[in-house]
Amino acid sequence: MNLAQTIINAFLDRKLAQPSTALALPTPQDQSITKGLIAGAIAGLAATAAKTLVEKVYPPHPGTPQAEPMHWAAGAAIGAAYGGLAEFYPAASSREGVNFGMGIMAITHPNLDSTREKTSEIASHVIFGLVAEGTRRIVRKAL
C-alpha cells in the first residue's frame, strides 16, 4: 500500500468510526416505527437517484440502461426497512451508512465477474449508503 492509500484509509477509519453528532437520534420516547419507515423510504429514493447518477458516470456494463422502475421500488422498500431498523437499533446506521450500502451490494450482487463490475458496484453502493443515511437523518429529524 502506498502512502496516499495509507493516509486515505486512516482518515476514513477515523471519520467513519466516529458517530455523527450533526443530528441527534430519537430518544426512546420519541421513537416511531412509522416515522422511521417514512424517513427510510424517502432516503431510499434519494439514494437510488444518487446511485443512478454514479452508474451513469461509471456503469457496471457500458451501454446498458440503468434505474428501471424495479430499482426505484426496491430502493424505497429497502430504505423503509433500513429506516425502521435504524429507529430502534441505531447501530444499523454505523459508518454513516457505508455498511448499509455494502451490505445491500453483497446481497444483491453476490457474483460479480469483471473488475469494472466490482468497482462500479462498490462505488455506487457506497454512495447509496451515504446518501440513504444522510437523507434518513435529515428527514427523520424533520418529522
N, C-alpha and C positions, 0 to 999 in steps of 0.2 A: 504494500500500500504506500502510495506516495504522500508527501507532506500535505498537499491540498486535501486529499481524501481524509487524512487523519484529522485535520482541523475541522472539516465539514462534519465528519462523524462525531467528533467530540462536542461540537456546537449542538447538533441535532439531539444527541443523547441527553445533554443538559437541558435544552429547551423543551424537548418533548416529555421529559420525565417530570417536569415541574407542572403542578396543577395550574390551570388557568384561573387567575383571580380577577379577570376583567368583568365577568358576570357571575353573580352568586348563584349557587344551585338552590333549588327549592328546599325549604326546611321540611321536616316530616309532616307538619301540619298543613303545609302548602302543596304537598304532592297531590297530583291529579292524573290518573291514567288517561282521561280524556284530553287534557291539555298536552300531555306527553305525546299521545298519538297524533294530535293535530300538528304540533310543532315538528314532530318527526316526519310526517307526510309532506309538509311544506319543505322541510330540509331535504328530503329525498328527491323532490322535484328540482330544487335548486342544484343539488349535487349531480343529478342526471344531466342538467343543462351544462354544467361545468365539465363533466366527463365527456359529453358530446363534443364540446369545443376542443378539448385536448385530443380526442380521436380524429378530429378534422385536421388538426395540425400534424399529428403523428399517428396515422391509422395502423391498426394491427395487421390489416390486409389492405394494401393500397388499392384504391379503385372500388372498394365496396361501400355501399351506403350504411350509415350508422343511425342510431336512435330511432328504431321502429317504435310504433305505439306500445308494443310489449315492453320495451325498455323503460318508457315513462311510467307505465303502470307498475312494473316491478320496482322501479326507483321509489315511487310513492309508498308502496307496500313495505318494502324493506326499511325505508326511512321511518314509517309509522311504528314498525316493530322496534326499531332502534330507539326511537323517542320514548316509547312506553317502557322499554327496559332501562334506559338511562334515567328515567324519572325515579325509579325505585332502587336502582343499582348503579350509582354514579361511576363506579369503576369501569363500567362498559364504555364510557366516553374518554378513557385514558388516552394519552398521547395525542390529544386534540383531534381525535377521530381517525388517525392513521391506522390504528389497529383494526378499527371497524372496516375501513376501505380494503385493507389487505385480507381481512377475513372473508369479505364478500368475494374478492378475487379468487381466493383459494376454493371457495365453494362453487362459484360459477364457471371458473376456468381451470379445472384440475390438470388438464393435459395440453399445455402449450408447446408447440414444436420449435418454432424458429426463435432466434434471439430478438427479432423485431416484434414478434407477438408478445414475448415475455416483457420486454422493456416498455412497449406501448401500454400493455395492460397494467403493469406495475404503476407507471406514471399516471394513467387515467384513474386508477382506483385509489391511489394516494390522494389525488385531488378530490375525488368523490368523497372520501372520508373527511378530509379537512373542511370542505365546503359544507358537508352534511352537519358536522359538529358545530361549526361556526354559526350556521343558519339556525340550527336547533336551539342553541343557547339564546340567540337574539329573539327568536320567535317565542320561545318559552318564557322569557323574561317579560315580553310584551303582553302575554296572555295573563 
